[in-house]
Amino acid sequence: MKLNDKTIAIIGGGNLGMAIAQGLSAAGLLQHNKLIITRRKWPEQAVPPQLQAQATLSTDNRQAVAAADIVLLCVQPQQLADVLAGAGQALGGKTIVSTLTGVTLAQLHAQIPAAGLIVRAMPNTALAVRMSMTCLSSRAERAQLAAIEEIFAALGKTIVIDDDLMQAATVLAASGIAFWLRLIRATTQGGIQLGFDAPEAQQIAVQTCLGAASLLQDNNGSHPEPEIDKVTTPRGCTIEGLNEMEHQGLSSALIKGLVASYQKINEI
Ligand SMILES: NC(=O)c1ccc[n+]([C@@H]2O[C@H](COP(=O)([O-])OP(=O)(O)OC[C@H]3O[C@@H](n4cnc5c(N)ncnc54)[C@H](OP(=O)(O)O)[C@@H]3O)[C@@H](O)[C@H]2O)c1
């Protein structure tokens, strides 16, 4: 299924739902596709003016689902049962995309047996700047996911993974936003101690972070270590600092933190 001319319903116009809507608008996808967004109550400031012109806002899930080809579920996991009960038979035959953390494909198939296609999507908040890393899983053939990959490719990068890895993806990609932001904040604070004012230090930290990531991304899968070797002169300041960070447990702390998050998500 291609995305062109499809009607998309976002059920749950909260943080994630509205970030997806804004990303679709910014990517120009709403020129060829209709968008309906629902929530139970629409506070006035919830919708940016541009979206008011491009999307239909509704409080009626059943009607929105009935009109849609693709239904994006963006409510909290504990709100899913209400949504499914409200939409009822309208879900039959539809393409359903669930962003709900921790709700497995098996659970979704059990709860929406009449769905045409079910896809799980785990994006992160960088959707807002169309730089999300979105992990997708589905029981369907890859070719059937084309329209869904098109939606999330417009909002960043996508990867199709086993559903068993979705909890790990949540930690690495969705929680990962917080981990990387803390690293940027810490290097900014270091820069302030070395003499920069806060805005300058943050600008340097952010651009350096983007540069390091781009060295790997744009060099077609280059590995971090050769890039590190290029900047670590023997007896120089970089290796001195890097080894001190490792003596203090930098890599170990990051790996242990990821594993702790993963253990926690599996308990929730
Ligand atoms: N934020 C992230 O980084 C992230 C990343 C990946 C996945 N997720 C997942 O995305 C989902 C949404 O997260 P969020 O941060 O966007 O939550 P949120 O801001 O609380 O948004 C949920 C929205 O759903 C609406 N809603 C609740 N019940 C509804 C119903 N019966 N019908 C229609 N709308 C309803 C709520 O509005 P009303 O109360 O007005 O109805 C609210 O606007 C969660 O399941 C989360 O696990 C989030």
The ligand as an ORCA input file, in Angstrom:
! r2SCAN-3c Opt
* xyz 0 1
  N       6.561     10.654     24.136
  C       7.437      9.771     23.650
  O       8.657      9.962     23.603
  C       6.931      8.461     23.112
  C       7.764      7.718     22.290
  C       7.276      6.534     21.766
  C       6.010      6.105     22.102
  N       5.230      6.825     22.953
  C       3.876      6.335     23.263
  O       2.968      7.225     22.656
  C       1.740      7.235     23.368
  C       1.298      8.662     23.601
  O       2.264      9.330     24.401
  P       2.146     10.890     24.650
  O       3.391     11.296     25.351
  O       1.766     11.584     23.398
  O       0.889     10.922     25.656
  P      -0.154     12.113     25.908
  O       0.486     13.443     25.674
  O      -0.804     11.832     27.224
  O      -1.233     11.917     24.745
  C      -2.277     11.027     24.797
  C      -3.477     11.721     24.141
  O      -4.524     10.784     24.002
  C      -5.747     11.469     24.197
  N      -6.751     10.476     24.554
  C      -6.880      9.786     25.715
  N      -7.948      8.952     25.648
  C      -8.481      9.112     24.405
  C      -9.565      8.535     23.745
  N     -10.359      7.631     24.322
  N      -9.816      8.930     22.466
  C      -9.038      9.849     21.846
  N      -7.979     10.443     22.452
  C      -7.720     10.081     23.711
  C      -5.449     12.474     25.294
  O      -6.269     13.623     25.226
  P      -7.656     13.719     26.038
  O      -7.314     13.422     27.467
  O      -8.144     15.093     25.760
  O      -8.517     12.666     25.437
  C      -4.020     12.883     24.945
  O      -4.052     14.034     24.125
  C       1.988      6.459     24.660
  O       1.354      5.201     24.561
  C       3.487      6.313     24.725
  O       3.845      5.078     25.303
  C       5.645      8.018     23.438
*
